[in-house]
């Protein structure tokens, strides 16, 4: 519990703050402590900002994970007493992706039939979850998040948590992804042309051969991202001569830069 309180303190929050408050605190602190806001010659402050940003990232991820576990349980004690969960409870969790269409109010045959008829589009999820019963498996967003090739053109995804999801070759041109959380997201070959990625967190993202032409990347964090072969022509990454995108450790080999040059 002390460790949990420490994560709240790092984000300047009171213990028990909501996920929305955690996300907002993270956005505020990440903006304040972004190393790109500090002159490059201030090496000590740059290092301090990087460490602080790592702490903020860790705190936010830990609290998000804990709250996800709490929400997936049948009651307040689920995250602390997973062994007491009966088998039916576990079965309801495996049907979580289709829950917006089938409320968990009844276990009658009619409800079961309805759930079966409406869950065809989620069959891949149920096949992965049904045969396994360990509690930790219900907290793996990547397994519930194969959105490759989906059409999100001009969609409003501002502030959404898309961490770890697979959006390979997805159509995101013109989409609003400002302030979105996209740690380790897979955007390989995705069309992000003219997308709004203002202050988007793309830490360790896989963006190989992504189309970022004309995208707004001001304030975005692309630290450790794989941008090999990506097309950044016309993308907004500077204000005057000042670079306003975090690219520490990013792989830009073969990427087409905003000015049309190819990064070696």
Protein Blocks (a to p, Z undefined) as FASTA:
>chain_A
ZZmmmmmmmnopaehiafklmmmmmmmmmmmmpmklpcfklmmlmmmmmmmmmmmmmmmm
mmmmmmmmmmmpmbfklmmmmmlpcfklmmmmmmmmmmmmmccfbfcfklmmmmmmmmmm
mmmmmmmmmmpcbfklmmcfklmmccghiacehiafehiacehiacehiafehiacehia
cehiafehiafehiafehiacehiafehiafehiafehiacehiacehiafehiafbehj
accbdfehiafehiacfkopacZZ
